Amino acid sequence: QVQLVESGGGLVQAGGSLRLSCAASGFTFRSTDMGWFRQAPGKNREFVAAITWSGTNAYADSVKGRFTISRDNAKNTVYLQMNSLKPEDTAIYYCARRVGAAAYDWGQGTQVTVSS
């Protein structure tokens, strides 16, 4: 079955960095578009970054220039490098596998907390 397992979250001070990882299994990773979303308390889940199977990236305006999404098809893993973190980046971060136009499979999420 499809599994998406996130890791790398934690507590960091504003201005710091974290690298999230998502280990994928149960599907053909190299031909699948992947992404990261986040959900802050009391807010809807929102798009953060995406990477197509061919390596094209897209980012939310709020993270552009600070976050970088990448993938390693040999390891079936997608990464999110987060630099210059801000308190407003605090959220649960979810790895996503795109399965349709606006449809995704989700991981369990990893908490990122940025202190001011």
C-alpha positions as CSV (number, residue, x, y, z in Angstrom):
1,Q,0.0,0.0,0.0
2,V,1.0,3.6,-0.4
3,Q,3.1,5.0,2.4
4,L,4.4,8.5,2.9
5,V,6.5,8.9,6.1
6,E,7.7,12.4,7.0
7,S,10.6,13.2,9.3
8,G,12.8,16.1,10.2
9,G,10.4,18.4,12.0
10,G,11.2,20.0,15.3
11,L,11.7,23.2,17.2
12,V,13.9,25.9,15.8
13,Q,14.5,29.6,16.4
14,A,13.5,32.2,13.9
15,G,16.2,32.5,11.2
16,G,17.1,28.8,11.6
17,S,16.9,25.9,9.2
18,L,15.3,22.5,9.0
19,R,15.2,19.8,6.4
20,L,12.1,17.7,6.1
21,S,12.2,14.2,4.4
22,C,9.4,12.1,3.1
23,A,10.1,8.4,2.4
24,A,7.7,7.0,-0.1
25,S,6.7,3.4,-0.9
26,G,4.0,1.4,-2.5
27,F,4.0,3.2,-5.9
28,T,6.3,4.2,-8.7
29,F,7.9,7.2,-7.1
30,R,10.0,8.3,-10.1
31,S,6.9,8.9,-12.3
32,T,4.9,10.7,-9.6
33,D,4.5,14.4,-8.8
34,M,5.1,15.1,-5.2
35,G,4.6,18.1,-2.9
36,W,4.5,19.6,0.6
37,F,1.6,21.2,2.3
38,R,1.2,22.7,5.8
39,Q,-1.6,23.4,8.2
40,A,-1.3,25.9,11.0
41,P,-3.6,25.8,14.1
42,G,-7.0,27.1,13.1
43,K,-6.2,27.4,9.5
44,N,-6.8,25.4,6.3
45,R,-4.1,23.2,4.8
46,E,-2.1,25.2,2.3
47,F,0.3,24.5,-0.5
48,V,4.0,25.0,0.2
49,A,5.9,23.4,-2.7
50,A,5.7,20.8,-5.4
51,I,8.1,18.9,-7.7
52,T,7.0,17.1,-10.8
53,W,8.3,13.7,-11.8
54,S,10.6,15.5,-14.3
55,G,12.0,17.9,-11.6
56,T,10.1,21.1,-12.2
57,N,9.5,23.0,-9.0
58,A,6.7,25.3,-7.8
59,Y,6.5,27.3,-4.6
60,A,4.0,29.3,-2.6
61,D,4.8,33.0,-2.6
62,S,5.2,32.9,1.2
63,V,8.2,30.5,1.0
64,K,9.8,31.4,-2.3
65,G,13.5,32.1,-1.9
66,R,13.6,30.4,1.5
67,F,12.4,26.8,0.9
68,T,13.8,24.3,-1.7
69,I,12.0,21.1,-2.7
70,S,14.1,18.3,-4.2
71,R,13.8,14.6,-4.8
72,D,16.0,11.5,-4.9
73,N,14.4,8.9,-7.1
74,A,17.1,6.3,-6.1
75,K,15.9,6.7,-2.5
76,N,12.2,7.2,-3.2
77,T,12.5,10.4,-1.0
78,V,11.4,14.0,-1.4
79,Y,12.9,16.7,0.7
80,L,12.0,20.2,1.8
81,Q,15.0,22.4,2.8
82,M,13.6,25.3,4.9
83,N,15.9,28.3,5.6
84,S,15.3,31.6,7.2
85,L,12.4,30.2,9.1
86,K,9.8,32.6,10.6
87,P,7.3,32.1,13.4
88,E,4.5,32.1,10.8
89,D,6.0,28.9,9.3
90,T,4.9,27.0,12.4
91,A,2.6,24.3,11.2
92,I,2.2,20.6,10.7
93,Y,3.9,19.8,7.4
94,Y,2.5,17.0,5.2
95,C,4.1,15.2,2.3
96,A,1.7,14.6,-0.6
97,R,1.6,12.3,-3.6
98,R,-0.5,13.7,-6.4
99,V,-3.1,11.3,-7.7
100,G,-5.3,13.6,-9.7
101,A,-5.9,17.2,-10.7
102,A,-6.5,18.2,-7.2
103,A,-6.3,15.0,-5.3
104,Y,-3.5,13.7,-3.1
105,D,-2.4,11.0,-0.8
106,W,-1.1,12.3,2.5
107,G,1.5,11.4,5.0
108,Q,0.9,11.6,8.7
109,G,2.6,15.0,9.1
110,T,5.6,16.3,11.0
111,Q,5.4,19.3,13.4
112,V,7.6,22.4,12.7
113,T,7.7,25.0,15.4
114,V,9.6,28.2,14.9
115,S,10.1,30.3,18.1
116,S,10.6,34.1,17.9
